[in-house]
Amino acid sequence: MPTTARQDVNTKHLENQIQEQRREIARLKGRIGDVVDELGSVKNDLSSFKEKLSEDLTKIVEKIVENN
């Protein structure tokens, strides 16, 4: 069964949509990778902050106990 001009236009339109979606998916995958990297960095920073805060609070408590 031969294709009609209308079917050819629809096929071309769908092919273009698929290509656009592939590009968008690739862009989003890259962005997700960036977000994952950033989240890892934030987790490391938070862990370091907690550790330093704990050390500082320990020093403060020790000074208070010393002065009493």
LUMKE-635512 format. One record per atom (N, C-alpha, C, CB): residue in three letters; z, y, x. Coordinates in steps of 0.1 Angstrom, whole numbers, padded with zeros to 4 digits, always signed. Glycine has a CB too. Example, Ala and Ser with C-alpha at 12.3 -4.5 7.8 and 13.67 -1.06 7.14 Angstrom:
BEGIN
Ala+0078-0057+0132Ala+0078-0045+0123Ala+0078-0033+0132Ala+0090-0045+0113Ser+0071-0022+0128Ser+0071-0011+0137Ser+0079+0000+0129Ser+0057-0006+0141
***
This chain:
BEGIN
Met+0000-0012+0008Met+0000+0000+0000Met+0000+0012+0009Met+0012+0000-0010Pro-0010+0021+0008Pro-0011+0033+0017Pro+0000+0043+0012Pro-0025+0039+0016Thr+0004+0050+0023Thr+0014+0061+0020Thr+0007+0073+0015Thr+0023+0064+0032Thr+0015+0080+0007Thr+0009+0093+0001Thr+0014+0104+0010Thr+0014+0095-0013Ala+0008+0116+0009Ala+0012+0127+0017Ala+0026+0131+0014Ala+0002+0139+0013Arg+0030+0129+0002Arg+0044+0132-0002Arg+0054+0123+0005Arg+0046+0131-0018Gln+0050+0110+0006Gln+0059+0101+0013Gln+0060+0104+0028Gln+0054+0086+0011Asp+0048+0108+0033Asp+0048+0112+0048Asp+0057+0124+0050Asp+0033+0115+0052Val+0057+0134+0041Val+0065+0146+0042Val+0080+0142+0041Val+0062+0156+0031Asn+0083+0133+0032Asn+0097+0129+0030Asn+0102+0121+0042Asn+0098+0120+0018Thr+0093+0112+0048Thr+0096+0105+0060Thr+0099+0114+0071Thr+0085+0095+0063Lys+0090+0124+0073Lys+0092+0133+0084Lys+0105+0141+0083Lys+0080+0143+0085His+0108+0145+0070His+0120+0152+0068His+0132+0144+0071His+0121+0157+0053Leu+0132+0131+0067Leu+0143+0122+0070Leu+0145+0120+0085Leu+0141+0109+0063Glu+0133+0118+0092Glu+0134+0116+0106Glu+0140+0129+0113Glu+0120+0114+0112Asn+0136+0141+0108Asn+0142+0153+0114Asn+0157+0154+0111Asn+0135+0165+0108Gln+0161+0150+0099Gln+0176+0150+0096Gln+0183+0140+0105Gln+0178+0146+0081Ile+0177+0128+0108Ile+0184+0118+0116Ile+0185+0124+0130Ile+0176+0105+0116Gln+0175+0130+0135Gln+0176+0136+0149Gln+0187+0147+0149Gln+0162+0142+0153Glu+0187+0155+0139Glu+0198+0166+0139Glu+0211+0160+0138Glu+0195+0175+0127Gln+0213+0149+0131Gln+0226+0143+0130Gln+0230+0136+0143Gln+0226+0132+0118Arg+0220+0130+0150Arg+0223+0124+0163Arg+0228+0135+0173Arg+0210+0117+0168Arg+0221+0146+0173Arg+0226+0157+0182Arg+0240+0162+0178Arg+0216+0169+0181Glu+0242+0163+0165Glu+0255+0168+0161Glu+0266+0158+0164Glu+0255+0170+0145Ile+0263+0145+0162Ile+0273+0134+0166Ile+0276+0134+0181Ile+0267+0120+0161Ala+0265+0136+0189Ala+0267+0137+0203Ala+0276+0149+0207Ala+0254+0138+0211Arg+0273+0160+0200Arg+0281+0172+0203Arg+0296+0170+0199Arg+0276+0184+0196Leu+0298+0164+0188Leu+0312+0161+0183Leu+0319+0151+0192Leu+0311+0156+0168Lys+0312+0141+0197Lys+0318+0131+0206Lys+0323+0139+0219Lys+0308+0120+0210Gly+0315+0148+0223Gly+0319+0155+0235Gly+0331+0164+0232Gly+0307+0164+0240Arg+0331+0170+0221Arg+0342+0178+0217Arg+0355+0170+0215Arg+0339+0186+0204Ile+0354+0158+0210Ile+0365+0149+0208Ile+0371+0145+0222Ile+0361+0136+0200Gly+0362+0143+0231Gly+0366+0140+0245Gly+0374+0151+0251Gly+0354+0137+0254Asp+0369+0164+0249Asp+0376+0176+0254Asp+0390+0177+0247Asp+0368+0188+0250Val+0391+0174+0235Val+0404+0175+0228Val+0413+0164+0233Val+0402+0174+0212Val+0408+0152+0235Val+0417+0142+0241Val+0422+0146+0254Val+0409+0128+0242Asp+0413+0151+0263Asp+0418+0156+0276Asp+0428+0167+0275Asp+0406+0161+0284Glu+0426+0176+0266Glu+0436+0187+0264Glu+0449+0182+0259Glu+0430+0197+0254Leu+0449+0172+0250Leu+0461+0166+0244Leu+0469+0159+0255Leu+0458+0156+0233Gly+0462+0152+0264Gly+0468+0146+0276Gly+0475+0156+0284Gly+0458+0138+0284Ser+0469+0168+0286Ser+0475+0178+0294Ser+0487+0184+0288Ser+0464+0189+0297Val+0486+0186+0275Val+0498+0192+0267Val+0509+0182+0268Val+0494+0194+0252Lys+0507+0169+0266Lys+0517+0159+0267Lys+0524+0159+0281Lys+0512+0145+0265Asn+0516+0161+0291Asn+0522+0161+0305Asn+0531+0174+0306Asn+0511+0161+0316Asp+0525+0185+0301Asp+0533+0198+0302Asp+0546+0197+0294Asp+0524+0209+0297Leu+0546+0191+0283Leu+0558+0189+0274Leu+0568+0181+0281Leu+0554+0184+0261Ser+0563+0170+0287Ser+0572+0161+0294Ser+0579+0168+0306Ser+0565+0148+0299Ser+0571+0176+0313Ser+0577+0183+0325Ser+0587+0194+0320Ser+0565+0190+0332Phe+0583+0200+0309Phe+0592+0211+0303Phe+0605+0204+0299Phe+0586+0217+0291Lys+0605+0193+0292Lys+0617+0186+0288Lys+0626+0182+0300Lys+0614+0173+0280Glu+0620+0177+0310Glu+0627+0173+0322Glu+0634+0185+0329Glu+0618+0167+0332Lys+0626+0196+0330Lys+0632+0208+0336Lys+0643+0215+0327Lys+0621+0219+0339Leu+0641+0214+0314Leu+0651+0219+0305Leu+0664+0211+0306Leu+0646+0219+0291Ser+0663+0198+0307Ser+0674+0190+0308Ser+0682+0193+0321Ser+0670+0175+0308Glu+0674+0194+0332Glu+0681+0198+0345Glu+0688+0211+0344Glu+0670+0198+0356Asp+0682+0221+0338Asp+0688+0234+0337Asp+0701+0233+0328Asp+0678+0244+0331Leu+0700+0226+0317Leu+0712+0225+0308Leu+0723+0218+0315Leu+0708+0218+0295Thr+0720+0208+0323Thr+0730+0201+0330Thr+0737+0210+0340Thr+0724+0189+0338Lys+0729+0218+0347Lys+0735+0228+0356Lys+0744+0238+0349Lys+0724+0235+0364Ile+0740+0242+0338Ile+0748+0252+0330Ile+0761+0246+0326Ile+0740+0257+0318Val+0760+0234+0321Val+0772+0227+0316Val+0782+0225+0328Val+0769+0214+0309Glu+0776+0221+0339Glu+0785+0219+0351Glu+0791+0231+0356Glu+0776+0213+0363Lys+0784+0243+0355Lys+0790+0256+0359Lys+0801+0259+0349Lys+0780+0267+0359Ile+0799+0257+0336Ile+0810+0260+0326Ile+0822+0252+0329Ile+0804+0258+0312Val+0820+0239+0331Val+0831+0230+0334Val+0838+0234+0347Val+0826+0215+0335Glu+0831+0238+0357Glu+0837+0243+0370Glu+0846+0255+0368Glu+0826+0246+0380Asn+0841+0264+0359Asn+0849+0276+0357Asn+0861+0275+0348Asn+0839+0287+0352Asn+0862+0264+0342Asn+0874+0262+0333Asn+0885+0255+0340Asn+0870+0255+0320
***
